[in-house]
Amino acid sequence: MLHSPSKAASYRAVVRRQLARRSFRDIASTAGVNMGMTLLTSIGGIFLARNLGAADRGGLVVVLQWPALFGSFASLGLTQSACYWVARRRTQGAVIMATAARAALLTGVVVAVAGFVMAPLIGRTDTVTALLRVVFAVSPLFIAGGVWMSTLQAVDVAAWNRSRCVQPVSYFSGVFGLTLLGRLTLTSATAAFCCSLILQAWFARHAAKRTVDRSDSGQGNLLGVLYRYGVRVW
């Protein structure tokens, strides 16, 4: 049965209003999460600076930033590509996510092995070198976690924002708790950071599977599609 022009126009108006409301909620929640994450990072930075001192604070920056830098470069835009293609091909979302996640895990293994070798060239002390190797070892989950979160960004902004909160909130909680206990050191801060990455990857994986699909099947022929777009973004 065909709708009259007036009913069709009314239906379109309702759809537009619903989309506008959802877009507003997504934008507002994303802005709120961004501000909250910035606030937590700033307060956590104060705890770290006052408890670690200049030398260990500098060492922590090296330990946390170099693996993240290597992981970002080595992934060749895979996380951004997963977001783009899952949003564009919703019916293939589960397969795209599984393919990208497996590629991310493999990339993370390569980064972890390379980081183990390069750590002595980066770290100025034995402690920093050892901690660098620990954080590099978490690279597979760091990169794959980015794929799972970017998949959520493509299909459910609210779930994406929740997954983004996990790492900064858990890391801040760890730093704050260690500060109260008088146990905040370079080593314990690094351990708290690694635990926060692992927790975020676990949360994002389960949220993405609930939102997209439970299928774990990947397709190798999608790698070319993913990396062609990803490299341009990279």
Residue, then its C-alpha position, 0 to 999 in steps of 0.5 A: m500500500l502506497h503512502s500519500p505524499s503528506k504521510a511520506a513527508s511526515y515520516r521523513a521529517v520524523v526520521r530526520r528529527q530522530l537522526a538529529r537527536r542521535s547525532f547531537r547525543d553522540i557529539a555531546s557524549t564524545a565531547g564530554v568523554n574527551m574533556g573527562m579524559t583530558l582532566l584525568t590525564s592532567i590530574g594523573g600527571i600531577f600525581l606522577a610528577r610529584n611522586l616520581g621525580a624528574a628522572d623517573r617521570g622522563g623515563l615513564v614518558v619514554v616507556l609509554q610513548w615509544p611503543a605507542l609510536f611504533g605501534s601507530f606507524a606499524s599498523l599503517g592506518l589499519t584502525q582507521s580503515a576498519c572504522y571506514w569499511v565497517a561503516r560503509r559495509r555494515t553487512q560485512g562488518a563482522v568479517i572486516m573486524a575479524t580480518a583487521a583484528r587478526a592483522a593487528l595482532l600479527t602486526g603487534v607481534v612484529v612490533a613486540v619482537a622488534g621492540f625487544v631488540m630496540a629497547p637497549l638503543i632507546g632506554r638509558t638505564d637497565t630499568v627503562t630498557a626492561l620496562l620498554r620490553v614489557v610495554f612492547a610486549v603488550s603491543p598486540l593488544f594495544i593495536a588490536g584494541g584499536v581495531w575493536m574500538s574503531t569498529l565500535q566507532a563505526v556502528d555505536v558511538a556510545a559503546w565506542n565512548r565507553s570503551r575509550c574511557v576504560q584505559p584512562v579511568s583504570y590507569f588513573s585509578g591505579v596511579f591514584g591507588l598507588t599514590l595513596l599506598g605510597r607505592l607509586t614508582l616507575t615500575s608500578a606506574t608502568a604495570a598500571f598502564c599495561c593493565s589498563l591497556i589489557l583491560q581496555a582491549w578486553f572490554a572493546r573486544h567483547a563490546a564489539k562482538r556484541t554490537v557487530d557479530r560473534s563471528d570470528s571468521g576473517q578473509g585474507n582478500l580483505l587485507g588489500v582493501l583495508y591497507r589500501y585505504g589505511v596507508r592513505v590515511w597513514 
